[in-house]
Amino acid sequence: MCAHYENIRDPRVIREHFKAEPLHPDRAAEVKQDVWPGYTGTFIVRPPEADYGDEAVASRVAMPGVFGLLPHWAKDDKFARHTYNARSETVADKPSFRDAWRKARHCIIAAQAIYEPDWRSGKSVPTRITRADGQALGIAGLWDAWRSPQGNWVHSYTMLTINADGHPFMNRFHKPGDEKRMVVVLPEDQYGAWLEASADDARRFIQAYPAEGFSASAAV
């Protein structure tokens, strides 16, 4: 589970690491640095126009969206508080996520760090987790578009997770006795393929990032 992460707002990192163009730079003020469910963060998609050979359209764009997937039938945006993570084992069947999965609405969540509680001392210690090489985390996710009761279109996203009971690094987090979970961090060379993958091909990307690729420090 990941309910708190550090968003990337620097357009230079978006362009250089993720090879994406900010789609709504005029809305930069909406995007938070520390993101919790229901907050606005940055997610990256491949726009449909890119598949038609439109050279005026970037092959990847970074958009602001709500952290927590809002399916078309959600009554209000508070629903995002319950859909910020999607279990990869059940994502194709859960009503909240199955449409986005079936439509292969893949995205990458741009993060500098995620936060998890370390319970090895017997109490919860907030811990900041980054890539060991200092590079950005590209987290695999799903996105959707939701029309609010006021008639406004709202984009939202969720992070895909997998079991981490046997992961040498991520199994140290969360309460003893609870199932260990981790988000799906993509290697950079898989960014493009993930965004373009069909629903049938998506599961080959659902892999655990190597333990040696992570670094952890106490959150301040």
C-alpha positions as CSV (number, residue, x, y, z in Angstrom):
1,M,0.0,0.0,0.0
2,C,1.1,3.5,-0.7
3,A,-1.0,6.3,0.6
4,H,1.6,9.1,0.6
5,Y,4.2,10.0,-1.9
6,E,6.4,12.9,-3.0
7,N,5.3,14.2,-6.4
8,I,7.6,15.6,-9.1
9,R,6.6,19.1,-10.2
10,D,9.8,20.1,-11.9
11,P,9.1,20.2,-15.7
12,R,12.7,19.6,-16.4
13,V,12.6,16.1,-14.7
14,I,9.3,15.4,-16.5
15,R,11.0,16.2,-19.8
16,E,14.4,14.6,-19.2
17,H,13.6,11.5,-17.2
18,F,10.1,10.7,-18.4
19,K,10.4,12.2,-21.9
20,A,7.0,13.8,-21.5
21,E,5.6,17.3,-22.1
22,P,3.5,19.0,-19.4
23,L,0.0,19.2,-20.9
24,H,-1.5,21.9,-18.6
25,P,1.4,24.1,-17.3
26,D,-1.2,26.7,-16.4
27,R,-2.5,24.3,-13.7
28,A,0.9,23.7,-12.0
29,A,-0.4,25.4,-8.8
30,E,-2.9,22.6,-8.3
31,V,-0.3,19.9,-8.1
32,K,1.0,19.1,-4.6
33,Q,4.5,18.1,-3.6
34,D,3.3,15.7,-0.9
35,V,0.4,13.8,-2.3
36,W,-2.3,11.8,-0.3
37,P,-5.5,10.2,-1.6
38,G,-7.7,12.9,-3.0
39,Y,-4.8,15.3,-3.7
40,T,-3.7,16.3,-7.1
41,G,-0.5,14.8,-8.5
42,T,1.2,14.2,-11.8
43,F,0.6,11.2,-14.1
44,I,2.0,10.5,-17.6
45,V,0.1,9.0,-20.5
46,R,0.4,8.4,-24.2
47,P,-2.2,10.6,-25.9
48,P,-4.4,8.9,-28.5
49,E,-3.4,11.4,-31.1
50,A,0.2,10.0,-30.9
51,D,-1.0,6.8,-32.4
52,Y,-2.2,8.6,-35.6
53,G,1.2,10.0,-36.4
54,D,0.3,13.6,-35.5
55,E,3.8,15.1,-35.2
56,A,2.3,18.1,-33.4
57,V,1.4,15.9,-30.4
58,A,4.0,14.7,-27.9
59,S,4.3,10.9,-27.6
60,R,4.0,11.3,-23.8
61,V,2.2,14.0,-21.8
62,A,2.2,14.8,-18.1
63,M,-1.2,15.7,-16.7
64,P,-2.6,16.8,-13.3
65,G,-5.0,14.3,-11.8
66,V,-6.6,13.1,-8.5
67,F,-4.7,10.4,-6.6
68,G,-7.4,7.8,-6.3
69,L,-9.2,6.4,-9.3
70,L,-12.7,7.8,-9.9
71,P,-14.8,5.4,-12.0
72,H,-17.5,6.8,-14.2
73,W,-20.2,5.8,-11.6
74,A,-18.6,7.5,-8.6
75,K,-21.0,9.9,-6.9
76,D,-18.4,12.3,-5.7
77,D,-14.6,12.8,-5.6
78,K,-14.4,11.4,-2.0
79,F,-14.4,8.0,-3.6
80,A,-10.7,8.5,-4.4
81,R,-9.9,8.0,-0.7
82,H,-10.5,4.2,-1.3
83,T,-9.0,3.7,-4.8
84,Y,-5.5,5.1,-4.6
85,N,-4.0,1.5,-4.9
86,A,-5.2,-1.3,-7.1
87,R,-4.2,-4.9,-6.3
88,S,-2.8,-6.4,-9.5
89,E,-4.2,-9.8,-8.6
90,T,-7.8,-8.5,-8.7
91,V,-7.6,-5.3,-10.8
92,A,-9.3,-6.9,-13.8
93,D,-12.4,-7.8,-11.8
94,K,-12.9,-5.1,-9.2
95,P,-15.7,-2.7,-10.3
96,S,-13.6,0.4,-9.4
97,F,-10.8,-0.6,-11.8
98,R,-11.9,-3.1,-14.3
99,D,-13.0,-0.6,-17.0
100,A,-9.7,1.2,-16.9
101,W,-7.9,-2.1,-17.0
102,R,-10.0,-3.4,-19.9
103,K,-9.4,-0.2,-21.9
104,A,-5.6,-0.4,-21.2
105,R,-5.6,3.1,-19.7
106,H,-2.1,2.8,-18.5
107,C,-0.2,5.6,-16.9
108,I,3.1,6.3,-15.1
109,I,3.0,8.2,-11.8
110,A,6.0,10.5,-11.4
111,A,7.4,10.3,-7.9
112,Q,10.6,11.2,-6.2
113,A,9.8,9.1,-3.1
114,I,7.1,7.0,-1.5
115,Y,6.5,6.8,2.2
116,E,5.8,3.6,4.2
117,P,5.7,2.8,8.0
118,D,8.7,0.7,9.2
119,W,7.5,-1.4,12.2
120,R,10.7,-3.4,12.9
121,S,11.3,-1.4,16.1
122,G,7.8,-2.2,17.4
123,K,6.3,1.1,16.5
124,S,5.6,2.9,13.3
125,V,8.5,4.9,11.9
126,P,7.6,6.9,8.8
127,T,10.2,6.1,6.2
128,R,11.1,7.8,2.9
129,I,11.8,5.3,0.1
130,T,13.7,6.4,-3.1
131,R,15.6,4.8,-5.9
132,A,19.1,4.1,-4.8
133,D,20.6,6.0,-7.7
134,G,18.6,9.1,-6.9
135,Q,16.5,8.9,-10.1
136,A,12.8,9.4,-10.2
137,L,10.4,6.6,-9.6
138,G,8.0,5.7,-12.5
139,I,5.1,3.9,-10.9
140,A,2.8,1.8,-13.1
141,G,-0.8,2.9,-12.8
142,L,-4.2,3.2,-14.4
143,W,-6.1,6.4,-15.1
144,D,-9.7,7.4,-15.9
145,A,-11.9,10.4,-16.7
146,W,-14.9,11.1,-14.4
147,R,-17.6,13.7,-14.9
148,S,-18.5,15.4,-11.7
149,P,-22.1,16.3,-10.7
150,Q,-21.3,19.8,-11.8
151,G,-20.4,18.6,-15.3
152,N,-16.7,19.0,-15.0
153,W,-14.3,16.3,-16.4
154,V,-11.8,15.2,-13.7
155,H,-8.8,12.9,-14.4
156,S,-7.7,10.5,-11.8
157,Y,-5.3,7.6,-11.3
158,T,-4.3,4.7,-9.1
159,M,-1.0,2.9,-8.4
160,L,-0.8,-0.9,-9.2
161,T,0.5,-3.0,-6.3
162,I,1.8,-6.6,-5.8
163,N,2.5,-8.9,-2.9
164,A,5.9,-8.1,-1.2
165,D,6.0,-10.8,1.5
166,G,9.2,-12.3,-0.1
167,H,10.8,-9.0,-1.2
168,P,14.1,-8.5,0.7
169,F,13.5,-4.7,1.0
170,M,9.8,-4.0,0.9
171,N,8.8,-6.8,3.3
172,R,10.1,-4.7,6.2
173,F,7.2,-2.2,6.0
174,H,3.7,-2.2,7.5
175,K,2.5,-3.9,10.7
176,P,3.7,-7.4,11.7
177,G,1.2,-10.0,10.5
178,D,-0.2,-7.8,7.7
179,E,0.3,-8.7,4.1
180,K,3.2,-6.8,2.7
181,R,2.5,-4.9,-0.5
182,M,4.6,-2.7,-2.8
183,V,3.9,-0.5,-5.8
184,V,5.1,-1.6,-9.3
185,V,8.1,0.5,-10.1
186,L,9.0,0.4,-13.8
187,P,12.5,0.4,-15.3
188,E,13.0,3.4,-17.6
189,D,13.4,1.2,-20.6
190,Q,9.8,-0.1,-20.1
191,Y,8.1,3.3,-19.9
192,G,7.1,3.5,-23.5
193,A,6.1,-0.2,-23.8
194,W,3.9,0.0,-20.6
195,L,2.0,3.0,-22.0
196,E,1.4,1.3,-25.3
197,A,0.6,-2.2,-24.0
198,S,-2.7,-3.8,-24.5
199,A,-4.8,-5.2,-21.6
200,D,-3.8,-8.7,-22.7
201,D,-0.1,-7.8,-22.5
202,A,-0.2,-5.7,-19.4
203,R,0.6,-8.4,-16.8
204,R,4.1,-9.0,-18.0
205,F,5.0,-5.5,-16.6
206,I,3.7,-6.3,-13.2
207,Q,7.0,-7.2,-11.6
208,A,8.9,-6.4,-8.3
209,Y,11.6,-3.8,-8.6
210,P,15.0,-5.2,-7.4
211,A,15.7,-4.7,-3.7
212,E,19.1,-3.2,-4.3
213,G,17.4,-0.6,-6.4
214,F,15.8,1.0,-3.4
215,S,17.1,3.2,-0.6
216,A,15.4,4.2,2.7
217,S,15.8,6.9,5.3
218,A,13.7,8.1,8.2
219,A,11.2,10.7,7.1
220,V,11.8,14.2,8.5
